[in-house]
Amino acid sequence: MSNKNILKVYTAPHCIKCRMVKKYCAQHQIEYVAIDSINLSNEELDMLAKWGLQETPILNMGEAWSAGFDIQFLEGAKKLC
């Protein structure tokens, strides 16, 4: 599997939607990497904000980005995993 086909989930502590995404991925066998947004640099946070991604979870796969518990995005990720 290429690195482009790995779902990245940017999370935050106490984020209910983040837990929902992780549970959905586990139930649907979607491979993902969780990235704690607290550890991001200011530059990385600014980049995400520039794209309008200001709530967690932030989902990324290749060039595609989304935020929140986005079932359509997760279904698309499922097809690529």
Secondary structure, DSSP 4 states (H G I P E B T S, - for coil): --GGGSEEEEE-TT-HHHHHHHHHHHHTT--EEEEEGGGS-HHHHHHHHHTT--SS-EEEETTEEEESS-HHHHHHHHHH-
